Amino acid sequence: MEGSEPFPLLNTSADHFHAALPDQSAVASAAARRRRQSSAIGQDIRAGDTGAALATSKASLAASDRSDHSQRVSKRRRARGFLARIRQAMIRRTYLLPTVLLAVFGFLYALDPSEKNPVHRFIFLSYPIEAGSDHPLAPPPGSPVHYGKGINDLALVAFYTIVLSFTREFIMQEILKPLARRAGIRSRAKQARFMEQAYTAIYFAFLGPAGMYVMRSSPIWYYNTRGMYENFPHRTHEAGFKFYYLFQAAYWAQQAIVLVLGMEKPRKDFKELVGHHIVTLTLIGLSYRFHFTYMGLAVYTTHDISDFFLAISKLLNYVDSPIVGPFFFLFVVVWIYMRHYLNLKILWSMFNEYKTVGPYTLDWAAEQYKSSLSNYITLGLLSSLQALNLFWLFFIIRVAYRFIRDRAADDDRSEAEDDDEEDEAVEVEVVGAAGVADQKNKLHSNGHASANGHALSNGSVVKARTNGVTK
């Protein structure tokens, strides 16, 4: 029809349809442009298309940041996991940390094994003085090498504190804990007490005789109190004496660390034990600095030997040995003789020999400290130590008295006491020839528990207890 549109809207003939289609290349070009406008990622950027370039850069940076972040998180997780494993291993095996420290010291010393190496002072004695040398404190010719005193001695004490930390934890965990299980000790608290006392016994089994050996070569053999003051001040010592003295200082420093870190469960006499450590460390430090080392040696040995017998007495009790009773009374005799008779003898010398034997004047330049000031300080510290020992003697005597009085008595311990609390006492158990059946029955009434006595069979049991006898 003339004047109408050449292609009606609803015309569906093939010829008209193909004629109506736009050019295919133009369609493809338009589609490509639309794709580039909608998203620039993965497409070629046209010249001058700064918006698309910026979008691409931001997207690439975001993807890179996500990748870097995930890598950092993964590294942190691996690091935390590694550190957590190390931490758990050191908690399970507390001797690992001192082992690492000792390995570091060993490696550093191996780099230059000579006196010039700064590590030398940590491992070996410092300030040697050759006999017959021109040193003002040199011993006479032909005498053994003597050693002076100085700040480097603190390095040696620090190193052997680490050594003793290693030996204590290794021996307790790898040797004594399995031994406690073999001995039939099932309670964790009793195992811990067994390990502590066994290590104490091992340590003093060596250091007790070592102290007596050192004393044998000193002017104070056998507790000759005059030798403490003759030829004062005692500014140098032979190697054995000095090493023993500083090694003992390291032991008590390590014990103080155990106390501060709570590595042992606090006993009922915890305050007294803290006081004992304070007095002991103060005596060690002052006696070494102000040259009262012979007096310190005498105090060392009296405590070491009595501590050995105390530890053995506790160990026998933990394994229910039939000789606990006789050995406990042997321990009481040793304790009274060592910690009271001999220590009171030392205290008495402060009144009748301190001023009269040897020089008695205060001269800081000459390091002459045996004077009224040092007399009062030493007397006060030794008296405090004796008071603590008398405190523990009271409980020890009460154990012995109850054993003698109550040969057929029931268990005299407190009621509602669990295994952890029982371990804080010294118990004496005497078992009859035919054996004992020891039974505990816990009765619950109104939320409170009480413990029954012991059933006796063809024998007798006496258990006497003192709360808090630890030193």
C-alpha positions in Angstrom: 0.0 0.0 0.0 1.4 3.3 -1.0 2.5 5.5 2.0 2.5 2.6 4.4 5.7 1.2 6.1 7.6 -1.1 3.9 7.8 -3.9 6.6 4.5 -4.4 8.6 5.1 -5.0 12.3 3.6 -8.4 12.2 5.1 -9.5 8.9 6.7 -13.0 9.5 7.9 -13.9 6.1 11.5 -15.2 6.0 12.7 -12.7 3.4 11.3 -9.8 5.4 12.7 -11.2 8.6 16.2 -11.4 7.4 16.0 -8.1 5.8 14.9 -6.6 9.0 17.9 -8.0 11.0 20.7 -5.5 11.7 24.2 -6.2 10.6 25.8 -9.1 12.7 29.2 -7.5 13.0 27.6 -4.4 14.4 25.7 -6.4 17.0 28.9 -8.2 18.1 30.7 -4.9 18.4 27.9 -3.4 20.5 27.9 -6.4 22.8 31.6 -6.2 23.3 31.3 -2.6 24.2 28.6 -3.4 26.7 30.7 -6.1 28.3 33.6 -3.8 28.6 31.4 -1.1 30.1 29.8 -3.5 32.6 33.0 -5.1 33.8 36.6 -4.4 33.1 38.0 -7.5 34.8 39.8 -9.8 32.3 39.2 -7.4 29.3 41.5 -5.2 27.3 41.4 -1.6 28.5 40.8 1.0 26.0 43.0 4.1 25.8 41.7 6.8 28.0 39.4 4.5 30.0 40.7 5.6 33.4 37.6 4.4 35.3 38.0 0.9 34.1 41.7 0.9 34.9 41.0 2.1 38.5 38.4 -0.6 39.0 40.8 -3.2 37.8 43.6 -1.9 40.1 41.3 -1.9 43.1 40.0 -5.4 42.4 43.5 -6.7 41.9 44.7 -5.1 45.1 41.8 -6.5 47.0 42.4 -10.0 45.7 46.1 -9.6 46.6 45.3 -8.3 50.1 43.0 -11.2 50.7 45.7 -13.7 49.6 48.3 -12.0 51.8 46.0 -11.9 54.8 45.1 -15.5 54.5 48.9 -16.4 54.3 49.6 -14.2 57.4 46.8 -15.9 59.3 48.0 -19.3 58.3 51.6 -18.4 59.4 50.3 -17.0 62.7 48.2 -20.1 63.3 51.2 -22.4 62.6 53.4 -20.2 64.9 50.8 -20.3 67.7 50.4 -24.1 67.2 54.2 -24.5 67.4 54.5 -22.3 70.5 51.6 -24.1 72.1 53.3 -27.5 71.6 56.5 -26.1 73.1 54.6 -24.7 76.0 52.8 -28.0 76.6 56.0 -29.9 76.4 57.7 -27.7 79.0 54.7 -28.0 81.3 54.8 -31.8 81.0 58.6 -31.9 81.2 59.7 -29.0 83.4 63.3 -29.9 83.0 63.3 -28.9 79.3 63.7 -25.1 79.9 66.8 -25.5 82.1 68.1 -28.1 79.6 67.9 -25.5 76.8 69.6 -22.9 79.0 72.4 -25.3 79.9 72.9 -26.2 76.2 73.2 -22.5 75.4 75.9 -22.0 78.1 77.7 -25.1 76.8 77.7 -23.9 73.2 78.9 -20.4 74.1 81.7 -21.8 76.2 82.7 -24.3 73.5 83.3 -21.4 71.1 86.3 -20.3 73.3 87.0 -22.7 76.2 89.3 -20.4 78.1 89.3 -18.0 81.0 88.8 -15.1 78.6 85.4 -16.4 77.7 82.7 -14.5 79.8 80.9 -17.8 80.2 83.9 -19.2 82.1 82.9 -17.3 85.3 79.5 -19.1 85.3 80.9 -22.6 85.2 84.2 -22.3 87.0 85.5 -20.6 90.2 86.8 -17.1 89.9 89.7 -15.2 91.5 92.4 -17.9 91.8 95.4 -16.9 93.9 98.6 -19.0 93.3 100.6 -20.0 96.4 103.7 -17.9 96.8 102.6 -15.2 94.3 102.9 -11.5 95.0 99.2 -11.3 95.7 98.6 -9.8 99.2 96.3 -12.7 100.1 98.5 -15.4 98.5 99.0 -18.6 100.6 102.5 -19.7 101.5 104.6 -21.6 98.9 103.6 -25.2 98.6 100.0 -24.6 99.6 97.0 -25.4 97.4 95.6 -22.6 95.2 93.3 -20.4 97.1 90.3 -18.4 95.7 89.2 -14.9 96.7 85.7 -13.5 96.5 84.0 -11.1 94.2 80.9 -10.3 92.1 81.7 -13.1 89.6 80.7 -15.6 92.3 77.1 -14.6 91.8 77.4 -15.8 88.2 78.5 -19.2 89.4 75.6 -19.4 91.9 73.2 -18.5 89.0 74.5 -21.1 86.7 74.3 -23.9 89.3 70.9 -22.8 90.3 69.9 -23.7 86.7 71.9 -27.0 87.0 70.0 -27.9 90.2 66.7 -27.0 88.6 67.4 -29.5 85.8 68.6 -32.2 88.1 65.6 -31.8 90.5 62.9 -31.9 87.7 64.6 -34.6 85.7 65.2 -36.9 88.6 61.7 -36.4 90.0 59.8 -36.9 86.8 61.9 -39.5 85.0 63.1 -41.6 88.0 61.2 -40.9 91.2 57.7 -40.8 89.7 57.9 -44.3 88.2 59.4 -45.4 91.4 56.5 -44.0 93.4 54.1 -45.9 91.2 56.0 -49.2 91.6 55.9 -48.6 95.4 52.1 -48.7 95.2 51.5 -45.0 95.8 48.4 -44.1 93.7 47.4 -40.7 95.1 48.9 -37.9 93.0 49.4 -35.8 96.1 51.4 -38.6 97.8 53.4 -39.2 94.7 54.3 -35.6 94.6 55.3 -35.7 98.3 57.3 -38.9 97.7 59.2 -37.3 94.8 60.0 -34.2 96.8 61.3 -36.1 99.8 63.2 -38.6 97.7 65.0 -35.8 95.9 65.8 -34.2 99.2 67.2 -37.4 100.5 69.3 -37.9 97.4 70.7 -34.4 97.5 71.7 -34.5 101.2 73.0 -38.0 100.9 75.8 -36.4 98.8 76.0 -32.9 100.3 75.9 -34.0 103.9 79.1 -36.1 103.6 80.7 -33.5 101.3 80.2 -30.9 104.0 81.9 -33.1 106.6 84.7 -33.7 104.2 85.3 -30.0 103.7 85.0 -29.4 107.4 87.7 -32.1 108.0 90.2 -29.8 106.2 89.1 -26.7 108.0 90.0 -25.1 111.4 86.5 -26.0 112.7 86.7 -29.8 112.6 84.5 -31.3 114.6 82.5 -28.1 115.4 85.5 -26.4 117.0 83.9 -23.0 117.5 87.2 -21.3 118.2 88.2 -21.9 114.6 85.3 -19.7 113.4 87.0 -16.6 114.9 90.8 -17.4 114.8 92.8 -15.6 112.1 89.7 -13.6 111.1 88.9 -12.4 108.4 88.8 -15.5 106.3 89.0 -13.8 102.9 90.2 -16.8 100.8 89.5 -20.5 100.7 90.6 -23.6 98.8 88.7 -24.7 95.8 86.7 -27.4 97.5 85.5 -25.2 100.3 84.5 -22.3 98.0 82.7 -24.5 95.5 80.8 -26.3 98.3 79.7 -23.1 99.8 78.5 -21.5 96.6 76.9 -24.7 95.4 74.9 -24.8 98.6 73.9 -21.2 98.0 72.6 -22.3 94.6 70.6 -25.1 96.1 68.8 -22.7 98.5 68.3 -20.2 95.8 66.7 -22.9 93.7 64.5 -24.0 96.6 63.4 -20.4 97.0 62.4 -20.4 93.3 60.3 -23.5 93.8 58.6 -21.9 96.8 57.9 -18.6 94.9 56.6 -20.3 91.8 54.4 -22.7 93.8 55.9 -25.8 92.3 55.1 -27.6 95.5 51.7 -27.6 97.2 51.9 -25.3 100.2 52.0 -27.1 103.5 50.3 -26.0 106.7 53.6 -24.5 107.9 54.0 -22.5 104.7 54.6 -19.2 106.6 57.3 -20.8 108.8 58.9 -22.3 105.7 59.0 -19.0 104.0 60.7 -17.5 107.1 63.2 -20.3 107.2 64.2 -19.6 103.5 64.5 -15.9 104.2 66.7 -16.4 107.2 68.8 -19.1 105.5 69.5 -17.1 102.4 70.3 -14.0 104.5 72.8 -16.0 106.6 74.4 -17.4 103.4 74.8 -14.1 101.8 76.0 -12.1 104.8 78.3 -14.9 106.0 80.0 -15.1 102.6 80.3 -11.3 102.1 81.6 -10.6 105.6 83.8 -13.7 105.9 82.0 -15.7 108.5 82.1 -18.7 106.2 83.4 -21.2 108.8 80.4 -20.5 110.9 78.2 -20.9 107.8 79.8 -24.3 107.1 79.0 -25.5 110.6 75.3 -24.5 110.2 75.2 -26.0 106.7 76.2 -29.5 107.9 74.0 -29.6 110.9 70.9 -28.9 108.8 71.9 -31.1 105.9 72.4 -34.2 107.9 69.2 -33.8 109.9 67.3 -33.0 106.7 68.5 -36.3 105.2 67.1 -38.3 108.1 63.8 -36.4 108.0 63.4 -37.1 104.3 64.1 -40.8 104.8 61.6 -41.0 107.7 58.9 -39.6 105.4 59.7 -41.9 102.6 59.5 -44.9 104.8 56.1 -43.7 105.9 54.8 -43.2 102.3 55.7 -46.8 101.4 54.3 -48.2 104.7 57.6 -49.7 105.8 57.7 -51.7 109.0 60.8 -49.9 110.2 59.1 -46.4 110.1 58.8 -46.3 113.9 62.4 -47.2 114.9 63.8 -45.0 112.1 61.6 -42.1 113.2 63.1 -42.2 116.7 66.6 -42.3 115.2 65.6 -39.2 113.3 64.4 -37.5 116.4 67.8 -38.1 118.1 69.7 -36.8 115.1 67.5 -33.7 114.8 67.9 -32.8 118.5 71.7 -33.3 118.4 72.3 -31.5 115.1 69.8 -28.7 115.0 69.7 -27.9 118.7 72.7 -29.1 120.6 75.3 -28.2 118.0 73.5 -25.0 116.9 73.1 -23.9 120.5 76.8 -24.5 120.9 77.4 -22.1 118.0 75.1 -19.6 119.5 76.8 -19.9 122.9 80.2 -19.1 121.2 78.7 -15.8 120.2 78.7 -14.8 123.9 82.0 -16.3 125.1 84.4 -16.5 122.1 83.2 -14.0 119.5 84.8 -11.0 121.3 87.8 -12.8 122.9 89.1 -15.0 120.1 90.7 -13.1 117.2 90.4 -9.4 116.4 87.3 -7.5 117.5 86.9 -4.2 115.6 85.1 -2.7 112.6 87.5 -1.7 109.8 85.8 -1.5 106.4 89.1 -0.9 104.5 90.7 -4.0 106.0 87.5 -6.0 105.6 87.5 -6.6 109.4 83.9 -7.0 110.3 84.0 -9.0 113.6 82.5 -6.2 115.8 79.5 -5.4 117.9 77.4 -4.7 114.8 78.0 -8.0 113.2 77.7 -9.7 116.6 74.1 -8.5 117.0 73.1 -9.3 113.4 74.6 -12.8 113.5 73.1 -13.5 116.9 69.7 -12.3 115.7 69.7 -14.5 112.5 71.0 -17.6 114.3 68.4 -17.1 117.1 65.6 -16.8 114.5 66.8 -20.0 112.8 66.9 -21.8 116.2 63.3 -20.5 117.0 62.0 -22.1 113.8 63.8 -25.3 114.5 62.2 -25.3 118.0 58.8 -24.7 116.4 59.2 -27.9 114.3 60.7 -29.8 117.3 57.5 -29.2 119.2 55.5 -31.2 116.6 58.2 -33.9 116.3 58.1 -34.4 120.1 54.3 -34.6 120.0 54.5 -37.4 117.4 56.9 -39.3 119.6 54.8 -38.8 122.8 51.6 -40.0 121.1 53.4 -43.1 119.9 54.6 -43.9 123.3 51.3 -43.1 125.0 48.9 -44.7 122.5 50.4 -47.9 121.4 46.9 -49.3 120.6 45.3 -46.1 119.8 43.2 -45.4 116.7 44.2 -42.9 114.0 44.7 -39.6 115.7 44.3 -37.5 112.5 41.7 -34.8 111.9 38.3 -35.8 110.4 37.3 -35.2 106.8 40.9 -35.1 105.7 41.7 -36.1 102.1 44.9 -37.5 100.7 46.3 -34.1 99.8 46.0 -32.9 103.4 47.3 -36.1 104.9 50.6 -35.6 103.0 51.2 -32.4 105.0 52.0 -34.4 108.1 54.6 -36.6 109.5 53.1 -40.0 110.3 54.6 -42.8 112.3 53.3 -46.3 111.6 54.3 -49.5 113.5 52.9 -52.6 112.0 52.4 -55.9 114.0 54.0 -59.1 112.9 50.9 -60.7 111.4 49.9 -57.7 109.3 47.3 -54.9 109.2 44.1 -54.3 107.4 43.7 -50.6 107.1 40.2 -49.5 106.0 38.7 -46.0 105.5 35.0 -45.6 105.2 33.6 -42.1 104.5 30.1 -41.3 105.9 28.1 -38.4 104.5 25.7 -36.6 106.8 24.4 -33.0 106.2 27.1 -32.5 103.6 30.0 -33.4 105.9 32.3 -36.3 105.8 34.1 -38.2 108.5 36.7 -41.0 108.4 36.5 -44.3 110.3 39.4 -45.7 112.3 41.5 -48.6 111.3 40.6 -52.3 111.6 43.3 -54.2 113.4 44.1 -57.9 112.6 46.7 -59.9 114.6 48.8 -56.9 115.2 48.7 -53.3 116.2 48.8 -50.0 114.3 49.7 -46.7 115.7 49.6 -43.6 113.5 50.8 -40.4 115.1 50.6 -37.2 113.2 52.0 -33.7 113.4 50.8 -31.1 111.0 53.4 -29.1 109.2 56.7 -30.7 110.2 58.7 -30.1 107.0 62.1 -28.9 107.9 
